[in-house]
Amino acid sequence: DTAVSQTPKYLVTQMGNDKSIKCEQNLGHDTMYWYKQDSKKFLKIMFSYNNKELIINETVPNRFSPKSPDKAHLNLHINSLELGDSAVYFCASSHSDRGSYNEQFFGPGTRLTVL
Amino acid sequence: EDKVVQSPLSLVVHEGDTVTLNCSYEVTNFRSLLWYKQEKKAPTFLFMLTSSGIEKKSGRLSSILDKKELFSILNITATQTGDSAVYLCAVGDGQNFVFGPGTRLSVLP
């Protein structure tokens, strides 16, 4: 059974469009994340959601908005796509205890190409 | 600003060699250090370290953390071609994870 799943796997779209990437985890975790991995393979956190509350936003443009309908889902909406948004986007989840941090489980990634 | 540095950035070895990958960090409020292996797709978890001096081991891989000197090493003994990957180090401060640039390991037959 897939622990963290993302859809779609690949997304090719034109500049200026609005798109969404979906993420679901069936691990019972209470925290979910979005990461961006650029062409140089550098992984950078974008958002973190804990119990439906945004707790991190790492200077990401406001064209990106995470939406969490419930604890098992964290979707990423991107408005007015730009060429520089082309990257692989990874969703991850973890269980966070107070005062400690546990391992993250990653989804397979969504490769976004903006033309 | 929190920072994670890994060295070397790339490494080419032959099967059977032993390698040591380094990760040093500057984090305001350290909670944990994690090692991941990334092949073609998503990173897969290897180790989580929270205490100094306690070696974690899994098969041919082992890792240890030095919280005083702010670094960790990942050792791989008797390397195999399947160990070829990018190895990522990430440091958590309780609210955020900061990833290093990764070490690209290539193991030649």
Interface residues (C-beta under 8 A of the other chain):
Chain A: Y33 K40 K41 F42 L43 K44 I45 S48 I55 I56 E58 F90 G99 S100 Y101 N102 E103 Q104 F105 F106 G107 P108 G109
Chain B: R31 S32 L34 Q38 K41 A42 P43 T44 F45 M48 T50 V86 L88 A90 G92 G94 Q95 N96 F97 V98 F99 P101 G102
